[in-house]
Amino acid sequence: MGVCKVAVENGGAVMRFRNQRFVIVGGVLIALAIAFFLFFLSIASRSNNPAELMRIVGTVSGVVGGIGIAMIVAGWIGKKT
């Protein structure tokens, strides 16, 4: 499953297939990270320590978003056949 692209490596053509599953899962992870951040943003005012809560939530959202971006890039690069 994926889109084929040709890369030239050491004088010969190398076939690469994009991994659409990685791209889709990466997009879902980014959407989940944004939703998680916005959800906790709405309930932070009820917390005993809203600054610390948002620091932790921002860190978790950033890590999940970063993993999503890495998966999208890996999916676009594809794998050799």
Secondary structure in CASP SS format (residue, H / E / C, confidence):
PFRMAT SS
TARGET T0000
AUTHOR 0000-0000-0000
METHOD secondary structure of the structure
MODEL  1
M C 1.00
G C 1.00
V C 1.00
C E 1.00
K E 1.00
V E 1.00
A E 1.00
V E 1.00
E E 1.00
N C 1.00
G C 1.00
G E 1.00
A E 1.00
V E 1.00
M E 1.00
R E 1.00
F E 1.00
R C 1.00
N C 1.00
Q H 1.00
R H 1.00
F H 1.00
V H 1.00
I H 1.00
V H 1.00
G H 1.00
G H 1.00
V H 1.00
L H 1.00
I H 1.00
A H 1.00
L H 1.00
A H 1.00
I H 1.00
A H 1.00
F H 1.00
F H 1.00
L H 1.00
F H 1.00
F H 1.00
L H 1.00
S H 1.00
I H 1.00
A H 1.00
S H 1.00
R H 1.00
S C 1.00
N C 1.00
N C 1.00
P H 1.00
A H 1.00
E H 1.00
L H 1.00
M H 1.00
R H 1.00
I H 1.00
V H 1.00
G H 1.00
T H 1.00
V H 1.00
S H 1.00
G H 1.00
V H 1.00
V H 1.00
G H 1.00
G H 1.00
I H 1.00
G H 1.00
I H 1.00
A H 1.00
M H 1.00
I H 1.00
V H 1.00
A H 1.00
G H 1.00
W H 1.00
I H 1.00
G C 1.00
K E 1.00
K E 1.00
T C 1.00
END
